[in-house]
Amino acid sequence: MINVVGLGYIGLPTALMLAAHDVKVVGTDYNQNLVDTLREGKTTFEEEGLEELFKTAVKKGITFSREYQSTDLYIIAVPTPYDKASKKVDASYVAGAVKAVMEVCQKGATIVVESTVSPGTIDRYVRPVVEEKGFVIGEDIHLAHAPERIIPGNMVYELKHNSRTIGADKREIGEKVKTLYQSFCEGEIVVTDIRTAEMTKVVENTFRDINIAFANELAKICRSDNMDVYEIIRIANKHPRVNILSPGPGVGGHCISVDPWFLVGDYPGLANIILSARKINDSMPDFVLERIRTIMKEHQISDVGRVGLYGLTYKENVDDMRESPTLQMLESMERHLCGGQIRVYDPYVVQDIVPHQYHQLDAFLQDIDLIVLMVGHDEIKENMEKLQGKIILDTRHICFLEGTYRL
Ligand SMILES: NC(=O)c1ccc[n+]([C@@H]2O[C@H](COP(=O)([O-])OP(=O)(O)OC[C@H]3O[C@@H](n4cnc5c(N)ncnc54)[C@H](O)[C@@H]3O)[C@@H](O)[C@H]2O)c1
């Protein structure tokens, strides 16, 4: 039996996928509400294909609990935020989960850390927890790291089709964990050592952050000198070895906007391009704010209550709002005491998260003159004609109505 610890965006689909492929799974989370919801037969977030996968997994016998199980294989998928002051990974959740597992695990058990961690985290924070308990690593307990690459919005497909990396102290443990993931994963699975697996995962997200930052910096340069960044990127990308990404209002989510900080925190003075990229991407919500101010002035809009932000999530067609550019922008407005009555709407966010939040597109549109497209949900792409007559600031390059303002 496998005990998956942490049933969030990563742990839940992983647990369900294993169970759906005939692996006996118990999912553990210390959040009572979350466990209750799952036990009631409901999923805890929206994701294409998750509902069906959930039903299959339940049929095949997955159960959910607050208790850590006594077994010989654990997958740990708990959060790894970064410490805002030191920029280093906050490994306390991982260490806490491993500590809890140590209380109940069987001798010879394997603990697979799925959470994203910076290189050396397992050495620094996980091994001591195991050793404190008197266990000998490699004999009583085996450690492995299996970082996850799936993207919200396409998680179920990617769980099955992505290639992945398994790091382990011993080759045979790596191969054993690989066999487990092969129960559902059709992609290539590379087995390596733990530190290489840790570094590889962080490098992947850092690569993406740097590439986004380049596009965002181009947007700023082009704006300063009245050039069309989208046209320039479109033409430049015709070069066979150039592939510039699209600029946007910033980077959110729990991976790309977080993981590069681990390298900045651990390698200060060396991680220079990485730090610059983080700063550029983090500056984008304020850049959008500046664009809003300019457009308001141009149209003599003095009441911020006539401005509406479309989209609260960090990307399109998901309900995940963590670190979202819109939330970053609202925070910045609050800091500068200019939040006022700005309106906000997101079809994926049903609960009230911010003041002046709408739950209905038409009502939202009725109350605003300037709409800022922060997220390219399909809903708005399919209803662009409703924006006729509005002043539009499109940060995602999805609206082609005449007069649309861009980054
Ligand atoms: N969300 C993504 O798109 C994504 C993609 C790849 C990798 N990751 C990484 O996966 C890891 C998990 O991220 P997530 O998005 O699933 O986080 P999450 O916050 O959605 O879920 C984590 C869950 O762990 C539970 N938890 C925390 N400590 C626990 C403990 N000691 N015992 C039991 N339950 C505990 C929490 O209650 C929560 O439900 C992170 O390291 C993240 O960086 C996330």
The ligand as an SDF file (V2000), in Angstrom:
LIG
                    3D

 44 48  0  0  0  0  0  0  0  0999 V2000
    0.8370   23.0920   -8.0810 N   0  0  0  0  0  0  0  0  0  0  0  0
    1.6520   22.8380   -9.0900 C   0  0  0  0  0  0  0  0  0  0  0  0
    1.3480   23.1540  -10.2310 O   0  0  0  0  0  0  0  0  0  0  0  0
    2.9670   22.1050   -8.8700 C   0  0  0  0  0  0  0  0  0  0  0  0
    3.6320   21.5580   -9.9770 C   0  0  0  0  0  0  0  0  0  0  0  0
    4.8150   20.8650   -9.7850 C   0  0  0  0  0  0  0  0  0  0  0  0
    5.3330   20.7580   -8.4910 C   0  0  0  0  0  0  0  0  0  0  0  0
    4.6810   21.3160   -7.4430 N   0  0  0  0  0  0  0  0  0  0  0  0
    5.2490   21.1370   -6.0960 C   0  0  0  0  0  0  0  0  0  0  0  0
    4.4860   20.1290   -5.4290 O   0  0  0  0  0  0  0  0  0  0  0  0
    4.4790   20.3870   -4.0160 C   0  0  0  0  0  0  0  0  0  0  0  0
    3.0460   20.4200   -3.5270 C   0  0  0  0  0  0  0  0  0  0  0  0
    2.4050   21.5090   -4.1440 O   0  0  0  0  0  0  0  0  0  0  0  0
    0.8210   21.6290   -4.2140 P   0  0  0  0  0  0  0  0  0  0  0  0
    0.5650   22.6500   -5.2570 O   0  0  0  0  0  0  0  0  0  0  0  0
    0.2080   20.2780   -4.3430 O   0  0  0  0  0  0  0  0  0  0  0  0
    0.5270   22.2070   -2.7440 O   0  0  0  0  0  0  0  0  0  0  0  0
   -0.9040   22.3530   -2.0350 P   0  0  0  0  0  0  0  0  0  0  0  0
   -0.7550   23.4610   -1.0790 O   0  0  0  0  0  0  0  0  0  0  0  0
   -1.9660   22.3890   -3.0770 O   0  0  0  0  0  0  0  0  0  0  0  0
   -1.0950   20.9840   -1.2420 O   0  0  0  0  0  0  0  0  0  0  0  0
   -0.3050   20.5840   -0.1920 C   0  0  0  0  0  0  0  0  0  0  0  0
   -1.1510   19.7850    0.7870 C   0  0  0  0  0  0  0  0  0  0  0  0
   -0.2960   19.2470    1.7730 O   0  0  0  0  0  0  0  0  0  0  0  0
   -0.9900   19.2500    3.0150 C   0  0  0  0  0  0  0  0  0  0  0  0
    0.0210   19.1190    4.0640 N   0  0  0  0  0  0  0  0  0  0  0  0
    1.0160   19.9780    4.3930 C   0  0  0  0  0  0  0  0  0  0  0  0
    1.7730   19.4540    5.3600 N   0  0  0  0  0  0  0  0  0  0  0  0
    1.2480   18.2380    5.6780 C   0  0  0  0  0  0  0  0  0  0  0  0
    1.5860   17.2390    6.5840 C   0  0  0  0  0  0  0  0  0  0  0  0
    2.6360   17.3330    7.3990 N   0  0  0  0  0  0  0  0  0  0  0  0
    0.8060   16.1330    6.6380 N   0  0  0  0  0  0  0  0  0  0  0  0
   -0.2680   16.0130    5.8280 C   0  0  0  0  0  0  0  0  0  0  0  0
   -0.6300   16.9140    4.9250 N   0  0  0  0  0  0  0  0  0  0  0  0
    0.1310   18.0220    4.8440 C   0  0  0  0  0  0  0  0  0  0  0  0
   -1.7650   20.5490    2.9970 C   0  0  0  0  0  0  0  0  0  0  0  0
   -2.8600   20.5080    3.8850 O   0  0  0  0  0  0  0  0  0  0  0  0
   -2.1980   20.6240    1.5300 C   0  0  0  0  0  0  0  0  0  0  0  0
   -3.4750   20.0650    1.3270 O   0  0  0  0  0  0  0  0  0  0  0  0
    5.2150   21.7050   -3.8300 C   0  0  0  0  0  0  0  0  0  0  0  0
    6.5590   21.4260   -3.5070 O   0  0  0  0  0  0  0  0  0  0  0  0
    5.1560   22.3480   -5.1880 C   0  0  0  0  0  0  0  0  0  0  0  0
    6.2340   23.2330   -5.4250 O   0  0  0  0  0  0  0  0  0  0  0  0
    3.4940   21.9670   -7.6030 C   0  0  0  0  0  0  0  0  0  0  0  0
  1  2  1  0
  2  3  2  0
  2  4  1  0
  4  5  1  0
  4 44  2  0
  5  6  2  0
  6  7  1  0
  7  8  2  0
  8  9  1  0
  8 44  1  0
  9 10  1  0
  9 42  1  0
 10 11  1  0
 11 12  1  0
 11 40  1  0
 12 13  1  0
 13 14  1  0
 14 15  2  0
 14 16  1  0
 14 17  1  0
 17 18  1  0
 18 19  2  0
 18 20  1  0
 18 21  1  0
 21 22  1  0
 22 23  1  0
 23 24  1  0
 23 38  1  0
 24 25  1  0
 25 26  1  0
 25 36  1  0
 26 27  1  0
 26 35  1  0
 27 28  2  0
 28 29  1  0
 29 30  1  0
 29 35  2  0
 30 31  1  0
 30 32  2  0
 32 33  1  0
 33 34  2  0
 34 35  1  0
 36 37  1  0
 36 38  1  0
 38 39  1  0
 40 41  1  0
 40 42  1  0
 42 43  1  0
M  CHG  2   8   1  16  -1
M  END
$$$$
